[in-house]
Amino acid sequence: MRTLRIILSAIVIVICLGLVTFAGIFLFSALPREKSDQPETPVSTDPPVQEETPAETPSEPEASAPDAPTDPEVPADTPEEPEQSEDAADELAGHTARIQNYLAGMTLDEKIWQLFFTTPESLTGVTTATQAGDTTKAALAERPVGGLCYFAANLVDADQTRTMLQNTQSYAKTPLFLGVDEEGGRVSRAGSNPAMGVTHFEAAAVYGQRADMAEVYQVGSTLAQELGTLGFNLDFAPVADVVTNPNNTEIGDRSYSSDPQVAGAMVSAMVDGLQRGNMVSCLKHFPGHGSTETDTHEGKSVSNRTLEELQGCEWVPFQAGIDKGAAMVMLSHLTNENFSNLPSDLSPEVVSHLREDLGFQGIIITDSHQMGAVTNYYDSGEAAVLALQAGVDMILMPMDLQAAFDGVKAAVEAGTLTEARIDESVTRILTVKYGFGILNLSD
């Protein structure tokens, strides 16, 4: 019996020893190993992923629109928007102070002249301006206008244009906007002349049918480079109108699309291409000229589009261009009788919608005041004063430049316009000129 107990005790001891040994081996295996100096790099079998550059993607157009593509492409190589630095507020305050100092050094006459964007012929009195010399120099000293607009007749070839623009700019006390209508298609002042070295692009509607944002961005970028090389700093483009009336003749294929979303995407890309190339972009013709039939070059043109219709259609491309940073918007001469009986560029209600509803704070310019919708009803001084009273900043091509200036100055002297109102517009003009490097305000 005693022997049996000894045997059982031995068996228990052996079993316990075995369990202790097993537990020790398990615990040892669970201990963390010392890390090697060169960790092993995991190898992936998946293909490398390429980062996409963020870009604004337009809303997908409705399939029912006949010319609406289904997937406008976003330019992958469009530069990203620069981030605001921590000192941005201080920089802005410094810029504002320099602009206000410059404004304070201007006479009333100089400030009023800045409100006019005219032609070299209207400035100098010559028949067709193709060069700039003593006549231009004297004219700018007497009439220091804010900008000059050139047409095909002024542009003989690249060398002639470059010399003419360089000379003109050198004569200006306050640097000028030097502008041209270069939309492509049938409105191509420089590109239609092979001697200018400017690419003649197709009409906007052609690009709208393809709805390729990268392509339109490149159009704007190319025009900025080519026009800038000649000395231009402003392109009266793009057309942001949406053609809703098939009988419209004034806009037609100058519009990117009858679908507002597609037109908005193309306008945004064009503005981006132009202004990243340091070319001022001017959206036209607010509040949207695509619903009319009468050509405002000939006379009064009426639209009865409601505010809701405009917000849902015509204003979509303008908002897209404004959101992209367009520096200038041109008002049309059409009369929308839901707002007022005045042409849009003389209407406080239209200006208010552009400022308040669309949030535009840049330069508002009229369409040409040599067009029938203005000249048939107003003289040059009256039209200029009405435009400024409405809140417009610049008057484009008054029929009689001197009479327009005289009318504005008389209105200021009579109190119909205040000098503070003039200062407001001149500040916007100087701000854009400074922002695009046209005006140098370095300390």
C-alpha positions as CSV (number, residue, x, y, z in Angstrom):
1,M,0.0,0.0,0.0
2,R,2.8,2.3,0.9
3,T,4.6,1.4,-2.3
4,L,1.5,2.4,-4.3
5,R,1.4,5.8,-2.6
6,I,5.0,6.4,-3.5
7,I,4.4,5.5,-7.1
8,L,1.3,7.8,-7.4
9,S,3.3,10.7,-5.8
10,A,6.1,10.3,-8.3
11,I,3.6,10.4,-11.1
12,V,2.0,13.6,-9.8
13,I,5.5,15.2,-9.5
14,V,6.4,14.2,-13.0
15,I,3.1,15.7,-14.4
16,C,3.6,18.9,-12.4
17,L,7.2,19.3,-13.7
18,G,5.9,18.7,-17.3
19,L,3.2,21.4,-16.9
20,V,5.8,23.9,-15.5
21,T,8.1,23.2,-18.4
22,F,5.4,23.7,-21.0
23,A,4.3,27.0,-19.3
24,G,7.8,28.2,-19.4
25,I,8.3,27.4,-23.0
26,F,5.0,29.2,-23.9
27,L,5.8,32.3,-21.9
28,F,9.2,32.5,-23.5
29,S,7.8,32.3,-27.0
30,A,5.4,35.2,-26.1
31,L,8.1,37.6,-25.0
32,P,8.8,40.5,-27.5
33,R,11.9,40.1,-29.7
34,E,14.5,42.8,-30.0
35,K,13.8,45.0,-33.1
36,S,16.4,44.9,-35.9
37,D,18.1,48.1,-37.0
38,Q,16.6,47.9,-40.5
39,P,12.9,47.1,-40.4
40,E,11.5,45.1,-43.2
41,T,9.6,47.2,-45.8
42,P,6.3,45.6,-46.7
43,V,5.9,44.9,-50.4
44,S,2.5,45.7,-52.0
45,T,1.3,44.0,-55.1
46,D,-1.2,46.7,-55.9
47,P,-0.3,49.3,-58.7
48,P,0.8,52.7,-57.5
49,V,-2.0,55.3,-56.9
50,Q,-1.6,58.7,-58.6
51,E,-2.9,61.7,-56.6
52,E,-5.4,63.8,-58.5
53,T,-5.2,67.6,-58.3
54,P,-8.3,69.0,-56.7
55,A,-10.5,71.0,-59.1
56,E,-14.0,72.3,-59.3
57,T,-16.3,69.8,-60.9
58,P,-19.4,71.2,-62.6
59,S,-22.8,69.7,-61.8
60,E,-23.7,67.0,-64.4
61,P,-25.9,68.5,-67.0
62,E,-29.4,67.1,-67.6
63,A,-29.5,64.4,-70.3
64,S,-32.4,66.1,-72.0
65,A,-30.4,69.1,-73.2
66,P,-29.4,68.5,-76.8
67,D,-25.9,69.9,-76.6
68,A,-25.2,68.9,-73.0
69,P,-22.3,66.5,-72.6
70,T,-22.6,64.1,-69.8
71,D,-19.2,64.4,-68.1
72,P,-17.2,67.7,-68.5
73,E,-13.6,66.9,-67.9
74,V,-11.6,68.7,-65.2
75,P,-8.1,69.9,-66.0
76,A,-5.9,67.7,-64.0
77,D,-2.9,70.0,-64.4
78,T,-4.6,73.1,-63.2
79,P,-2.6,74.7,-60.5
80,E,-4.1,74.6,-57.0
81,E,-5.4,77.8,-55.4
82,P,-2.6,79.3,-53.3
83,E,-3.3,79.1,-49.5
84,Q,-3.6,82.3,-47.5
85,S,-0.5,83.1,-45.5
86,E,-0.7,84.0,-41.8
87,D,0.3,87.6,-42.8
88,A,-2.5,87.9,-45.5
89,A,-4.5,90.3,-43.5
90,D,-1.5,92.5,-42.9
91,E,-0.6,92.4,-46.6
92,L,-4.2,93.3,-47.6
93,A,-4.1,96.2,-45.1
94,G,-0.9,97.4,-46.6
95,H,-2.2,97.1,-50.2
96,T,-5.4,99.0,-49.2
97,A,-3.3,101.8,-47.6
98,R,-1.1,102.1,-50.7
99,I,-4.1,102.3,-53.0
100,Q,-5.8,104.9,-50.7
101,N,-2.6,107.0,-50.7
102,Y,-2.4,106.8,-54.5
103,L,-6.1,107.9,-54.7
104,A,-5.5,110.8,-52.4
105,G,-2.8,112.1,-54.7
106,M,-5.1,112.2,-57.7
107,T,-7.1,115.3,-58.7
108,L,-10.8,115.1,-59.3
109,D,-10.3,115.3,-63.1
110,E,-7.8,112.5,-63.0
111,K,-10.2,110.3,-61.0
112,I,-13.1,111.0,-63.4
113,W,-11.0,110.2,-66.4
114,Q,-10.1,106.8,-64.9
115,L,-13.8,105.9,-65.2
116,F,-13.6,105.8,-69.0
117,F,-12.5,102.9,-71.2
118,T,-12.4,104.3,-74.7
119,T,-10.7,103.7,-78.1
120,P,-7.4,105.3,-79.3
121,E,-9.4,107.1,-82.0
122,S,-11.8,108.6,-79.5
123,L,-8.8,109.6,-77.3
124,T,-6.7,111.2,-80.0
125,G,-9.1,112.2,-82.8
126,V,-7.2,110.2,-85.5
127,T,-9.1,108.1,-88.0
128,T,-7.4,104.8,-87.4
129,A,-4.7,104.4,-84.8
130,T,-1.9,102.1,-85.7
131,Q,0.9,103.8,-83.8
132,A,1.5,105.8,-80.7
133,G,3.7,108.9,-80.6
134,D,3.4,112.6,-79.7
135,T,-0.3,112.8,-80.4
136,T,-1.1,109.9,-78.0
137,K,1.3,111.3,-75.4
138,A,-0.4,114.7,-75.5
139,A,-3.9,113.2,-75.4
140,L,-3.1,111.0,-72.4
141,A,-1.7,114.0,-70.5
142,E,-4.9,115.9,-71.2
143,R,-7.3,112.9,-70.8
144,P,-5.8,110.2,-68.5
145,V,-8.4,107.6,-69.2
146,G,-8.6,104.3,-67.4
147,G,-8.3,102.0,-70.4
148,L,-8.1,101.7,-74.2
149,C,-9.9,99.1,-76.3
150,Y,-8.3,98.0,-79.6
151,F,-10.0,96.5,-82.7
152,A,-8.8,94.6,-85.8
153,A,-8.1,97.8,-87.7
154,N,-5.6,98.9,-85.1
155,L,-3.6,95.6,-85.2
156,V,-1.4,95.3,-88.3
157,D,1.1,92.8,-87.1
158,A,2.8,91.7,-83.9
159,D,5.7,94.0,-84.0
160,Q,3.6,97.1,-84.8
161,T,1.1,96.2,-82.1
162,R,3.8,95.6,-79.5
163,T,5.5,98.9,-80.1
164,M,2.2,100.8,-80.2
165,L,1.0,99.3,-76.9
166,Q,4.4,99.8,-75.2
167,N,4.6,103.4,-76.2
168,T,1.0,104.0,-75.2
169,Q,1.5,102.5,-71.7
170,S,4.8,104.5,-71.2
171,Y,2.9,107.8,-71.7
172,A,0.3,107.1,-69.0
173,K,0.6,108.6,-65.6
174,T,-1.7,106.0,-64.2
175,P,-1.1,102.7,-66.1
176,L,-3.8,101.8,-68.5
177,F,-6.0,98.8,-69.1
178,L,-5.2,97.8,-72.7
179,G,-8.0,95.6,-73.8
180,V,-9.2,93.6,-76.8
181,D,-12.2,91.4,-77.7
182,E,-10.6,88.0,-78.2
183,E,-13.3,85.4,-77.7
184,G,-12.5,83.1,-80.6
185,G,-14.9,82.4,-83.5
186,R,-16.3,85.5,-85.1
187,V,-15.1,87.8,-82.4
188,S,-11.4,87.6,-82.7
189,R,-9.7,90.9,-83.2
190,A,-6.1,89.6,-83.1
191,G,-6.5,85.9,-83.8
192,S,-8.2,86.5,-87.1
193,N,-5.0,88.2,-88.5
194,P,-2.2,85.6,-89.0
195,A,0.4,88.4,-88.8
196,M,-0.4,88.8,-85.1
197,G,0.9,85.5,-83.9
198,V,-2.3,84.9,-81.8
199,T,-4.1,81.6,-82.1
200,H,-7.5,81.8,-83.7
201,F,-9.6,79.5,-81.6
202,E,-13.0,78.2,-82.5
203,A,-16.3,79.6,-81.4
204,A,-17.3,79.0,-77.7
205,A,-20.2,76.8,-78.7
206,V,-17.8,74.3,-80.3
207,Y,-15.9,73.9,-76.9
208,G,-19.2,73.7,-75.1
209,Q,-20.3,70.7,-77.2
210,R,-17.1,68.9,-76.1
211,A,-17.4,70.2,-72.6
212,D,-13.7,69.6,-71.9
213,M,-12.7,72.0,-69.1
214,A,-9.0,71.2,-69.6
215,E,-9.2,72.3,-73.2
216,V,-11.0,75.5,-72.4
217,Y,-8.5,76.3,-69.6
218,Q,-5.7,75.8,-72.1
219,V,-7.5,78.3,-74.5
220,G,-7.5,80.9,-71.8
221,S,-4.0,80.2,-70.8
222,T,-2.7,80.4,-74.4
223,L,-4.5,83.7,-75.0
224,A,-3.2,85.1,-71.8
225,Q,0.4,84.3,-72.9
226,E,0.0,85.4,-76.5
227,L,-1.9,88.6,-75.9
228,G,0.3,89.5,-72.9
229,T,3.4,89.2,-75.1
230,L,1.9,91.9,-77.3
231,G,1.2,94.2,-74.4
232,F,-2.5,93.6,-73.7
233,N,-3.5,93.1,-70.1
234,L,-7.3,92.6,-70.5
235,D,-9.5,90.3,-72.6
236,F,-13.2,91.1,-72.9
237,A,-14.0,87.4,-72.5
238,P,-15.6,85.0,-71.9
239,V,-19.2,85.3,-73.0
240,A,-21.2,84.0,-70.0
241,D,-24.6,84.2,-71.7
242,V,-26.9,81.2,-72.0
243,V,-28.9,81.2,-75.2
244,T,-32.5,80.4,-74.3
245,N,-34.1,82.0,-77.4
246,P,-33.3,80.2,-80.7
247,N,-34.0,83.4,-82.6
248,N,-31.2,85.2,-80.7
249,T,-28.7,86.7,-83.2
250,E,-26.5,88.9,-81.0
251,I,-25.0,86.0,-79.0
252,G,-25.5,82.7,-80.9
253,D,-22.4,80.6,-81.0
254,R,-20.5,83.1,-78.8
255,S,-22.2,81.2,-75.9
256,Y,-20.7,78.0,-74.7
257,S,-24.1,76.2,-74.3
258,S,-27.8,76.5,-73.8
259,D,-27.3,74.3,-70.7
260,P,-26.4,76.6,-67.8
261,Q,-24.3,74.0,-66.0
262,V,-22.2,73.3,-69.0
263,A,-21.8,77.0,-69.8
264,G,-20.8,77.6,-66.1
265,A,-18.1,74.9,-66.2
266,M,-16.6,76.4,-69.4
267,V,-16.8,80.0,-68.2
268,S,-15.0,78.9,-65.0
269,A,-12.2,77.2,-66.9
270,M,-11.8,80.1,-69.3
271,V,-11.6,82.7,-66.5
272,D,-9.1,80.5,-64.7
273,G,-6.9,80.1,-67.7
274,L,-6.8,83.8,-68.5
275,Q,-6.3,85.1,-65.0
276,R,-3.7,82.6,-64.0
277,G,-1.8,84.0,-67.0
278,N,-2.2,87.5,-65.5
279,M,-4.8,88.6,-68.0
280,V,-7.8,90.4,-66.6
281,S,-11.0,88.6,-67.6
282,C,-14.3,90.3,-68.2
283,L,-17.6,88.3,-68.1
284,K,-20.3,89.5,-70.4
285,H,-23.2,90.4,-70.9
286,F,-25.0,90.5,-67.5
287,P,-27.8,89.9,-66.7
288,G,-27.8,87.5,-69.6
289,H,-28.4,88.4,-73.3
290,G,-29.5,84.9,-74.5
291,S,-33.2,85.4,-74.3
292,T,-33.5,88.5,-76.5
293,E,-34.2,88.9,-80.2
294,T,-33.4,92.5,-81.0
295,D,-29.7,93.4,-81.4
296,T,-28.8,96.2,-78.9
297,H,-26.3,97.5,-81.5
298,E,-29.4,98.7,-83.4
299,G,-31.8,99.7,-80.6
300,K,-33.8,98.7,-77.5
301,S,-33.8,95.0,-76.7
302,V,-36.3,93.7,-74.1
303,S,-36.2,90.6,-71.9
304,N,-39.1,89.5,-69.7
305,R,-37.2,86.8,-67.8
306,T,-38.2,86.6,-64.2
307,L,-35.8,86.7,-61.3
308,E,-36.4,83.0,-60.6
309,E,-35.6,82.2,-64.3
310,L,-32.5,84.2,-64.3
311,Q,-31.2,82.7,-61.0
312,G,-31.8,79.2,-62.4
313,C,-30.3,79.7,-65.8
314,E,-28.7,82.9,-67.0
315,W,-26.8,83.7,-63.7
316,V,-25.3,80.2,-63.3
317,P,-22.3,80.9,-65.6
318,F,-21.8,84.4,-64.2
319,Q,-21.8,83.0,-60.7
320,A,-19.2,80.3,-61.8
321,G,-16.9,83.0,-63.3
322,I,-17.3,85.2,-60.2
323,D,-16.5,82.3,-57.9
324,K,-13.4,81.7,-59.9
325,G,-12.3,85.3,-59.4
326,A,-13.3,87.2,-62.5
327,A,-12.1,90.8,-62.0
328,M,-14.6,92.5,-64.3
329,V,-18.2,92.1,-65.4
330,M,-19.8,93.8,-68.4
331,L,-23.5,94.9,-68.2
332,S,-25.5,94.6,-71.4
333,H,-27.9,97.2,-72.8
334,L,-30.9,94.9,-72.7
335,T,-33.9,96.2,-70.7
336,N,-35.5,93.7,-68.3
337,E,-38.9,95.2,-67.6
338,N,-39.3,93.1,-64.5
339,F,-36.6,95.3,-63.0
340,S,-36.8,98.7,-64.6
341,N,-37.4,100.5,-68.0
342,L,-33.7,101.4,-68.2
343,P,-31.0,99.5,-70.1
344,S,-29.2,97.1,-67.7
345,D,-26.0,99.2,-67.5
346,L,-28.0,102.2,-66.4
347,S,-30.2,100.3,-63.9
348,P,-29.6,100.4,-60.2
349,E,-31.7,97.3,-59.8
350,V,-29.5,95.2,-62.1
351,V,-26.3,96.5,-60.4
352,S,-27.8,95.6,-57.0
353,H,-28.5,92.0,-58.1
354,L,-24.9,91.6,-59.4
355,R,-23.4,93.0,-56.2
356,E,-25.8,91.5,-53.7
357,D,-27.2,88.3,-55.2
358,L,-24.0,87.2,-56.9
359,G,-21.6,88.8,-54.5
360,F,-19.5,90.5,-57.2
361,Q,-17.1,93.1,-55.8
362,G,-14.9,93.8,-58.8
363,I,-15.2,96.3,-61.6
364,I,-18.6,96.7,-63.3
365,I,-18.3,98.1,-66.8
366,T,-21.0,99.1,-69.4
367,D,-21.2,97.7,-72.8
368,S,-20.2,100.1,-75.6
369,H,-22.0,103.4,-75.3
370,Q,-21.8,103.8,-79.0
371,M,-24.6,101.2,-79.5
372,G,-28.1,102.1,-80.6
373,A,-29.7,101.0,-77.3
374,V,-27.9,103.9,-75.7
375,T,-27.4,106.5,-78.4
376,N,-31.0,106.4,-79.6
377,Y,-32.2,107.6,-76.2
378,Y,-29.4,109.4,-74.3
379,D,-26.6,111.8,-74.9
380,S,-23.1,110.8,-73.8
381,G,-23.1,112.9,-70.6
382,E,-26.5,111.7,-69.5
383,A,-25.7,108.1,-70.1
384,A,-22.4,108.3,-68.2
385,V,-24.0,109.9,-65.2
386,L,-26.9,107.4,-65.1
387,A,-24.4,104.5,-65.3
388,L,-22.4,105.9,-62.3
389,Q,-25.6,106.7,-60.4
390,A,-26.6,103.1,-60.9
391,G,-23.3,101.9,-59.4
392,V,-21.3,101.1,-62.5
393,D,-17.6,101.7,-62.3
394,M,-16.4,102.2,-65.9
395,I,-18.1,103.5,-69.1
396,L,-17.0,101.8,-72.2
397,M,-16.6,103.8,-75.4
398,P,-18.9,106.8,-75.0
399,M,-20.0,108.3,-78.3
400,D,-18.5,111.6,-77.3
401,L,-15.7,111.1,-74.8
402,Q,-15.3,114.8,-73.8
403,A,-19.1,115.3,-73.4
404,A,-19.2,112.2,-71.2
405,F,-16.5,113.6,-69.0
406,D,-18.0,117.0,-68.8
407,G,-21.4,115.5,-67.9
408,V,-19.9,113.6,-65.0
409,K,-17.8,116.5,-63.7
410,A,-20.9,118.8,-63.8
411,A,-22.9,116.2,-61.9
412,V,-20.2,116.1,-59.2
413,E,-20.1,119.9,-59.0
414,A,-23.9,120.0,-58.8
415,G,-24.0,117.3,-56.1
416,T,-25.9,114.8,-58.3
417,L,-22.9,112.6,-58.0
418,T,-20.6,112.8,-55.0
419,E,-16.8,112.6,-55.1
420,A,-17.1,109.7,-52.6
421,R,-19.0,107.8,-55.3
422,I,-16.3,108.5,-57.8
423,D,-13.7,107.4,-55.3
424,E,-15.5,104.1,-54.8
425,S,-15.2,103.2,-58.4
426,V,-11.7,104.5,-58.8
427,T,-10.6,102.4,-55.8
428,R,-11.9,99.3,-57.5
429,I,-10.1,100.2,-60.7
430,L,-6.8,100.8,-59.0
431,T,-7.2,97.6,-56.9
432,V,-7.5,95.5,-60.0
433,K,-4.7,97.2,-61.8
434,Y,-2.5,96.7,-58.7
435,G,-3.6,93.1,-58.3
436,F,-2.6,92.2,-61.9
437,G,0.7,94.1,-61.7
438,I,-0.4,96.9,-64.1
439,L,0.0,99.5,-61.4
440,N,3.1,99.5,-59.3
441,L,2.6,100.7,-55.7
442,S,5.8,99.4,-54.1
443,D,7.1,101.4,-51.2
